[in-house]
């Protein structure tokens, strides 16, 4: 395991470590659309989905448009997306805004073995196969994996805690 940069702008910070990746994938995915945001450079993206009020568009492949039926009745949606430009081999990371490295699975960083991101976004509107939302944190052109309705009754966990983060405050 080394800390050399991979050329993506991820890795190479003190305390970060990489591992070798498996030789083959275990599953296949369908990208069902692309997300369009104002951000074309990693350093311009918000650190998390709650860090911007920008309205972003999700352009679904037209074949999936019928799947949007009644989604317009939802105030919020869960957006699952593939952070295709993130490294996949970091096992520990030190984000610039934290004082020390932590294990990849203790962070919300896009750099992970399967760079799946999740945001709860406010639904702004739907027109044909285009969904407009507020509350994303990805680069323009990011592949979309899925959309799901957000159910506050089962998805909200008000007593959830991240112990290391609470200790830093």
C-alpha positions in Angstrom: 0.0 0.0 0.0 1.4 3.4 -1.0 0.3 7.0 -0.9 1.2 8.1 -4.3 -1.2 10.2 -6.3 -3.4 8.5 -8.9 -3.7 11.6 -11.1 -7.4 12.2 -10.2 -6.7 14.7 -7.4 -7.6 12.0 -4.8 -5.0 10.4 -2.6 -1.5 11.3 -1.8 -2.3 13.1 1.5 -0.4 12.1 4.6 -2.1 9.2 6.4 -3.9 7.9 3.3 -3.4 4.4 2.1 -4.4 2.4 -1.0 -5.1 -1.3 -1.6 -5.1 -3.5 -4.7 -8.5 -3.9 -6.4 -10.1 -7.3 -7.2 -9.4 -8.6 -10.7 -13.1 -8.8 -11.8 -16.4 -7.1 -11.0 -19.2 -9.0 -9.1 -22.2 -7.3 -10.6 -23.4 -5.3 -13.6 -25.2 -2.0 -13.4 -27.4 0.0 -15.8 -26.8 3.8 -15.8 -30.3 5.1 -16.3 -29.4 8.6 -17.0 -26.9 11.5 -16.4 -26.9 14.2 -13.8 -26.2 17.8 -15.0 -24.8 20.2 -12.4 -22.9 23.5 -12.5 -19.7 21.8 -11.4 -17.0 20.6 -13.9 -14.1 20.4 -11.5 -13.8 18.4 -8.3 -12.7 21.4 -6.2 -15.8 23.3 -7.2 -18.3 20.7 -5.9 -19.9 21.2 -2.6 -18.4 18.9 0.2 -21.8 17.3 0.7 -25.2 17.5 -0.9 -26.5 19.9 1.7 -23.8 22.4 0.7 -25.6 23.9 -2.3 -28.9 25.3 -3.4 -28.2 24.8 -7.1 -31.0 23.3 -9.2 -29.6 20.3 -11.0 -31.2 18.3 -13.8 -31.4 14.5 -14.1 -31.8 13.4 -17.7 -33.2 9.9 -17.7 -32.8 7.7 -20.7 -36.2 8.0 -22.3 -36.9 4.3 -21.9 -37.2 4.9 -18.2 -39.6 7.9 -18.4 -42.7 5.7 -17.6 -41.0 4.9 -14.2 -41.4 8.5 -13.2 -45.2 8.2 -12.9 -46.4 9.7 -9.7 -42.9 10.7 -8.6 -44.1 14.3 -9.0 -46.2 13.8 -5.9 -43.1 13.5 -3.7 -41.4 16.5 -2.1 -38.0 14.7 -1.9 -36.2 11.9 -3.7 -33.3 9.7 -2.9 -30.8 10.0 -5.8 -28.2 7.2 -6.2 -25.4 8.0 -8.5 -22.0 6.6 -9.6 -19.0 8.8 -8.8 -17.2 7.7 -11.9 -14.2 9.9 -11.6 -13.3 8.9 -8.0 -10.5 6.5 -7.1 -11.7 3.1 -5.9 -8.6 1.8 -4.1 -8.3 4.1 -1.0 -8.8 2.3 2.3 -7.9 5.3 4.5 -8.4 9.0 3.5 -7.7 12.4 4.9 -10.1 14.9 3.5 -8.6 18.4 3.4 -11.2 19.7 5.9 -10.4 17.1 8.5 -7.4 17.0 10.8 -6.5 13.3 10.3 -7.0 10.2 8.2 -10.0 7.9 8.7 -11.1 4.6 7.2 -12.9 5.0 3.9 -16.1 3.4 5.4 -16.2 6.0 8.2 -16.4 8.8 5.6 -18.9 10.0 3.0 -16.1 10.6 0.4 -16.8 9.5 -3.1 -13.5 7.6 -3.1 -14.5 4.0 -2.2 -14.5 0.5 -3.7 -17.9 1.1 -5.3 -18.3 4.9 -5.7 -22.0 5.0 -5.0 -23.3 8.3 -3.7 -26.6 8.9 -2.1 -28.4 12.2 -1.7 -31.8 13.2 -0.5 -32.8 16.0 -2.9 -35.8 18.3 -3.0 -37.8 17.6 -6.1 -38.3 20.8 -8.0 -40.1 19.5 -11.0 -40.4 16.9 -13.8 -40.8 17.5 -17.5 -40.8 14.4 -19.7 -37.7 12.4 -18.8 -36.0 15.3 -17.1 -36.1 15.6 -13.3 -35.0 18.9 -11.6 -33.8 18.6 -8.0 -32.0 20.7 -5.4 -29.3 19.1 -3.1 -26.7 17.2 -5.1 -22.9 17.3 -4.9 -21.5 15.7 -8.0 -19.7 16.7 -11.2 -21.6 17.5 -14.4 -22.3 14.3 -16.4 -22.3 11.9 -13.4 -24.1 8.6 -14.2 -27.4 8.0 -12.4 -28.1 4.7 -10.8 -31.6 5.1 -9.4 -34.3 7.4 -8.0 -36.5 6.5 -5.1 -39.1 8.4 -3.1 -37.9 9.6 0.2 -40.2 8.5 3.1 -39.5 10.6 6.2 -41.5 8.0 8.2 -38.9 5.3 7.6 -35.8 7.1 6.1 -35.3 9.7 8.8 -33.3 8.6 11.8 -33.1 11.7 14.1 -31.1 9.9 16.7 -28.3 8.7 14.3 -24.8 9.7 15.4 -21.3 9.8 13.9 -19.2 9.5 17.0 -15.9 10.8 15.6 -17.5 13.8 14.1 -19.4 14.7 17.3 -16.0 14.5 19.2 -14.5 17.1 16.8 -17.1 19.8 17.4 
